[in-house]
């Protein structure tokens, strides 16, 4: 490795080092498995373009790389770059929108390089990491690197930043692109690679300056061909669940060996289909795949078995994750699409057609180990004329309040003129400024306050900084920190498996508090923690009986531990707690929530469970999973205002309206 010169390495040099019997990084001989994997790596389409890639990489400071799914770019390109950047003594960092993909790819690359995960190759995702002083190739999420860049805007630790799956256009990716565009103008030794599997490549190329500053390479070819089959006729997917199930059964009964990957929309739907397939299909191992699954369940998806597998997944399997053995893909052509209405402060979650880019990504999951087939449960006319070409950028479809606060805390000004690749409409900016001003994070002139700077550094939604402060005044900041951790997970702590859904609903009432969903969640978390730390209870069985998700609860405890130090620092002391036996326990927590979520308040209309939101004057029902159904409290605050077929307020707590008067001045200005 000492012979390599930065940005002057050839493919032949790197290949010679890889082919050597002595491990170049840790000494000693390579394992036999290493050479078996190396032969497979050399068969990937990207391997034939290694020297071309290096030529383009050396030519310009920024590079845009596009390729078909299955070319091997996700695992191979970072390794090619690592060899070329070895002499820099800096880290090569790779970003990926999803945590599970970042950690899985890190593990795969560590195996390919014949090193221990956490040493030369590591990962760092939200509240979990495996890195060391030896780490030279780091896998992380775009959101985490964005937060890191708030403290180090020139990415000084890194020689090269690789943004993968850029076509997904998450908010964090778009913010990173802006920051990297500025960083390369300040650091001429910083290299940037934007990797995309779609036609967005030209847009990225132009954004970074085009031919004068940016090189662009397209790698054509996938490992094996994938044959596409469309549904006959035209129009929307008819009764896609029964059709998906019958397609799985047809493949299993009629087609040659090979695993099946079925894309569905939501967890409940996945569990329902898994239950049906297990009951009615012989000799098929049916496995769910979604982000809330335990690590053990996820591992079973990737493990080799003698039986044919059918993996039923959300779009988590759409990118980067490689499941060996998948030959058949069934694509329903649908997804859950989130959006945001800034006038109402309303989040939306609706069933929508996927993009053509997503359809290609899904098809690309087949054909990794042999020729594959993709069964699209929609017509070719629907694909060509209904599906949009690519996904809408997240910055155009979501609230941007947290990102605005982060950028302002990092010293960026004039955000209305910020150089986004696709600038948001002015209304989301206005909503963000109003919300942040209401919370006390911005001054009247738009400058950031000390509280705003501190809130930006806490890796949770900004409202929780104020909630912890208010709770500290009422001696319940310990409990509020737990609520902040509970709100920061992507999945619910409660589970509702399809075959036992009615039992789960009945058991969930154990935790219900008729005045607060927040208190209900807190009760479940405290019960779990008490049982776990007793060391005398089988926690898997305990969680099964209580219909609680152990993985998510452990994640909550981990998040809480990570938040504890920063919270103590900004509170200038230890957190405070009110004993559960104290009459003020629940009252103080509800008061603190009211003083923090005052701008998300609603009053009862007098009609069933129907409420009117104060700020936007919209009607909404209480979410069906709430413990406050039929309680008809006069005033409530809520975490989320959401539309998913109907308008609901979600995670609700009853409050006394006098508790909201503390912030009435801000309320009236809004």
Buried (B, 14 or more C-beta within 10 A) or exposed (E): EEEBEBBEBBBEBBBEBBEEEEBBBBEEEBEEEBEEBBEEBBEBBBBBBBBEBBBBBBEBBBBBBBBBBBBBBBBBBBBBBBBBBBBBEBBBBBBBBBBBBBBBBBBBBBBBBBBBBBBBBBBBBBBEBBBEEBBBBBBBBBBBBBBBBBEEBBBEEBBBBBBBBBBBBBBBBBBBBBBBBBBBEEBEEBBBBBBBBBBBBEBBBBBBBEEEBBBBBEBEBBBEBBEBEBBEEEEEBEEBBEBBBEBBBEBBEEEEEBBBBBBBBBBEBBBBBBBBBEEEBEEBBBBBBBBBBBEEBBEBBBEEEEEBBBBBBBBBBBBBBBBEBBBBBBBBBBBBBBBBBBEBBBBBBEBBBBBBBBBBBBBBBBBBBBEBBBBBBBBBEBBEEBBEEBBBBBBBBBBBBBBBBBBBBBEBEEBEEBEBBEBBEEEBBEBBBBBBBBBBBBEEEBEBBEBBBBBBBBBBBBBBBBBBBBBBEBBBBBBBBBBBBBBBBEBBBBBBBBBBBEEBBEBBEEBBBEBBBBBBBBBBBEBBBEBBEEEEEEBEEBBBEBBBBBBBBBBBBBBBEBBBEBBBEBBEEEBBBBEEEEEEBBBBBBBBBBBBBBBBBBBBEEEEBBBBBBBBEBEBBBBEBBBBBEBBBEBBBBBBBBBBEEBBBBBBBBBBEEBBEBBEEBBEEB
